[in-house]
């Protein structure tokens, strides 16, 4: 199925179905079926990660814990916004492509997402005070990780974030810095569909 591809999708070798347990392969299939349903294509990164199947599943579980609307405090749009800002600072083009796509879907505002990708400050007039503070936080802890102190928490509290939301923002900013590092290392090829997806909301 999705593991059967000929093109070179990263710097790594292709996953081998024979190295995966049936349970691991079932998780893989379920994940790609969801992508095909929601996007019409399979994110190339998720064809690559089953090379280390148990770690791939651990990654899915970790990501799921941060993006579960039933148990989380920030909206998924807020979290994808953090992801775009972090990925911009880290120059992770693959992550900018995929998370920019996701954020366009949440906001229905391609101009906003493009501006966030280039320089989040250029989007200030399109953001609420709280959204802009989240972007400032995400940028600062990514760009100046050695200078993080209580100021970052106080800045978020000043605009109305509670401590549950602040802790989740910290988790999410850390998560995207984590993914940016290894995604840039393995250099997956972005799906062409991500560039045009979620852009034409004024059309039927």
N, C-alpha and C positions, 0 to 999 in steps of 0.2 A: 504494500500500500504506500503510504507516505514515506516509508523508509527506503523505498525502491526508487532511486533517482540517480541519474548519470552525471548531472552537472556538478561542478565543484562549488559547494555552498559555503565553505569556510576554509581556514588553514588546517583543519583537522581531518582525519579519516572519517569515512561514513560509519554510522552505527551498524552493528551486525545483529539482526533479529535473533540469531542463535545464541547470543550472549545475554539475551533478556529472558526473564522468566515470563510465563504466561500472564501472571498478575501484572508485571511491569508493562507488558505489551498491551494489555487491556486498558491500563491507565493512559498510555500513549494514544491508543485509538480513540478513546473517549474525548481526550483533549483536542485532537485534530478534527474530530467530527464537529465539535462545538465551534472551532474556528471556521470550518467550511460553511456551517450554517449562518454564522454571524457576519463573516467577511466575504465568503465566496472563494477563499483561498487559504492555504496553510502557511502561517508565519514560518519562514525558513529556519529561524533559530530553533524552533521546536522539532525540526527534522534532525538537527545536529545534536542536541543535548542528550538524547537517549544513548549516546556513546557511553556515558556513565549513568546507567539507568536508575540506580537507587538514589544518586545525587540529584538527578533530574526530577524524580518524584519529590524529594525533599525540597527542592526549589519551588515546585508547584504548590506544595503545602504551605511553605513560608509566604509566598506571594498571595496565596488565597487568604491567609490570616490577616493580611494587610488591606485586602480589597473586598472584604465581606460586608456588605451594607447592613446586615443584621446585627453585627457585633462591633462595627467600627464607629468612630466619632466624626471624622471628616468625610466629606463626600468623595466619591471616586474622581470627580472632576478636579477637586482640590488636589488630590494625590497625583493625578496625571500632570497637573500644572507643576507641582514640585518636580516630577520626573523630567519634564521638558526643560525647566530651568537648570537643574543639576546636569542633565545631559549636554546642555549648551555650554556650560562652564567646562565640562570635561571633554568637549569636542567629540562626543560619541555619536557619530552620524547615524548608525543603525538605530540606536535608542531614540534619537530625535525623530527619525522617520516613523517608527512604530508608535511611539507614545504621542507624537504630534497627531497622528491619525486618530488615535483613541480620544485625545482631548478635543479634536474637531467634532467627533461624534457626540461628546457630552455637551459642548458649548454651542454647537451649530454656528460657530464664528471662526472661519478660517483665517481672517485677518488678525484676530487676536492671537491665535496660536502661532502664526508666522512671526508676529512681532515678539512674542515670548521666546521663540527659537533664536531670533537674531540678538535681542537685547531686551530683557524683561522690562527695563525702565521705559522703553519706547511704548509699552502698552499700558502705562499707568492710568491714562484717561479712560481705558476700557475695563479697568479692574475696580472692585470695591476696595475699601481701606483694608479689610481683613485679607483679601486675596493678595494685595500688593505686599502686605507684611509677611505673608507666607512665602512669597517669591524672594523678598529680601532675606528672610531666614535661610531658605534653601540655597541662595547664592552665597551667603556669608559662610555657612558651615562647610560648603564645598570648596570655596576659594581660600578660606582662612581657617582651616581645620585646627591649626596650632594656636589660634587665638580665641577659641570659643570660651565664653564665660557666662555669668548670670544675665548679662545684658540681653542676650538673644531671647531668653525666657521672658524677661520683663517687657521687651518690645512686643512680643506676642500677647502677653497679658493686657497691655495697654489698649489694644484694639479689640479686646473682648474674647480671646481664646481662653478656655479653661485648661486645667492641667492634664486632663485626659486627652484633649485635642493636641496639646503641646507635645506630650509624649508620643502620640501617634505621628505627628509631623516629624519628630526626631527619628522615629523608626523608618518612616518613608524616605526621608532624605538620605539616611544611612543605607537603606535598601538600594536606592538608585545609584549611589556612589559605588556600592558593592557590585551591582550588575554592570555598570559602565566599565569597570576595570577588566572583568573577564570577557565581556562582550568585545571590547576593543582588542583584547589579546587574540581571540579566535577569529575575529573579523568575518562575521556572517554576511552573506549577500542579502541586501534588502529586497523584498518582493516589489516588483514594479507597481503592483496594485496599491501599495501603501501611499504612494505619492499622489495619486488622484482620488483615493477613497475619502469620503466624508468632506467633500468640498462644494458640491453643487446643491445646496439646500433650498435654493429659490426655484428649482425645477421640480416638476411633478414626477 
